[in-house]
Amino acid sequence: MVCDSGSLGVRRMADSGKWEPKIVAFLCNWCSYAGADLAGTSRIQYPPNVRIIRVPCSGRVNPFFILSSLQKGVDGVLVSGCHPGECHYLTGNYSARRKFALLKSLLEFVGVEEGRVQFSWVSASEGVRFAKLVEKVTNKVRALGPAKRLVKTPPQGVVHAAAHR
Amino acid sequence: MQQLTDEIRAIARKLLRDKQVDVVIGFERGSMPLRRRPCFVRKEEDADRLVWDGWCENTLATYLPKRKEKAAIVAKGCDSRAVVELIKEKQVQRDQIIVIGVPCRGMIDRAQVEASVAPARIAQAEEDPDFEETLRRTGSLHDCCKTCAHPNPVLYDVLAGEPLPQKVQDPFADIEAFNTMKPEERWAYLSREVEKCIRCYACRNACPLCYCPECFVDASLPQWVGKSVDASDTMIFHLMRAYHLAGRCVSCGACERACPVGVDIGKLNRMLLKEVRDLFGYEAGLGLDEKSPMATFRLDDPESFIVNP
């Protein structure tokens, strides 16, 4: 809302109009999400490109979540959980580590760029690490450019209902 | 070959006569040359239908899950490994089956033989025959048989014939060569392959380890992957089909043979076979006591892929 009597301050985003990557981050509730929270409450600056989805555990991340994200057109996916040995559910991240190792090499094998999908560990006390991680991931994905492989484009002639609203 | 056939028939006859099993699952001659089809023998006198030669390519372990009766199965190296995995995954009870192990020299790829005599058509083909035209056996094998390192059954109750010498070779030379290509070349190749797919799911149905009552491609709540032949959906179907078989695939090649359009399904399977071997030191179906790699973990699993800011 803008009042007639007041002044309106507008600050443009740096390089607005330039392409910026969209990154989905699956963070586990107990460590990485809390780490992101700490980064926020500590007022640590990090790139605004991540959209965080909170999951109970990194072991909850089904590889389909990652593939569906890429299909829907995100430019990068970050998955982060508790450090090994610190999982709230004791072993969730150990199982996740095996799943991710295979998924990552499978995606790279078929030609999805290295860096589109990244995995890390961030504990609840590592607000600084989380900010640095997002910075690193964003820079990597930005360098890769917009995602093209695995992105699903609706067939031509089909207009989505949402477009009419 | 005739000797192995006779041995298998004798074993089947004995098992049926002694009522040790209700059915013997093996191969019989198909109605075309180069064709053998799965055969379910329930009566002692029918045991003479069973044959064994270089075209017994189907993976018979596919017929074991959900079978109520006691069955004997004719098993090559890959079949027996599939049986091991099925027992480990509690789809088959060990005491409900009798495995008739048969050492396998590799199965002959019908398409290659047909191509080598084209445009003529084949009237008759036999192994070790006295025919006017002969082909080299090793050159005409299925791809999965050329790289097979386990020709002998790993689990059996009766063995027909003598165990074959183990082949020593690097089974993943093709995957390593593929990996040296640029990512965009790999993507282009696999996109072209996957584009052929008509989503018939024959690969899934032929697979001995794909026994889920509801496959992820059939689920609609949630719908994990789109059901059309959209390029992205089809690629994801193939990725996840292979991924679900990681650490379970016994490289029997049933999926590749079942594919009506010749998608290079083996590339993804074999890449994951290699990765599971390299990362977790595991090869599927070699022992009943080994835990499946995706059902377990080690504290010191490789994690060089983890990003450290």
Interface residues (C-beta under 8 A of the other chain):
Chain A: P63 F64 L67 S68 Q71 P84 G85 T91 Y94 S95 R97 R98 K99 F100 A101 L102 L103 K104 S105 L106 L107 E108 F109 V110 G111 V112 E113 E114 Q118 F119 S120 W121 R129 K132 L133 E135 K136 V137 R149 L150 V151 K152 T153 P155
Chain B: F178 N179 P183 E184 E185 R186 W187 A188 L190 F216 W224 V225 G226 D230 S232 D233 M235 I236 L239 M240 A242 Y243 A246 L268 M271 L272 E275 V276 L279 F280 P293 M294 F297 L299 D301 P302 E303 F305 I306 V307 N308 P309
